[in-house]
Amino acid sequence: MDRFFAAHRERGLPVTTQRRAVFEAILGRSDHPTAEQLYDAVRRQLPQISRMTVHRILGAFVSLGLVARTPHPGSAARFDPKLDQHHHLVCLDCGRIIDVEDPRLNRLPWPDINPREFQIEDYHVHFRGRCAGCRQSSKAARVGQKPAARLALSSKSIKPGLKKAAP
């Protein structure tokens, strides 16, 4: 919370109940929440807060350097209160984002580019795959299928002109 108060003091911004509630809500999470998820969480404490207010506050927090907007493929923006160098595992099924702290990733060589065309200032590595929960759910769904259903599903992935071997 110290950096929250310091950032507001340095910019001469008021510390409002709404800003404090949104900041406390995001600090208490490690799941890289969306604005909607934060709105739902803050609304329990402040029922009168609007979605637009939460969106504006999050934009201000990004500008103040209190949180980072985390790019997430095919999804709403996610917000991360963790500002130090770290990387992410992103589940392709459920969208879950998991922090990865591996010092080797912080020492990756930067590409050799023309600095007049583009100046690199920072980077984050995003590994995409499937989390344990989604892999387990997928495995359970396959196990629960009848053999004929599994065969029908697997035969759909065969390219035309190729024959599947008899079981």
Order of alpha helices (4+ residues) and beta strands (2+ residues): alpha-alpha-alpha-alpha-beta-beta-beta-beta-beta-alpha-alpha
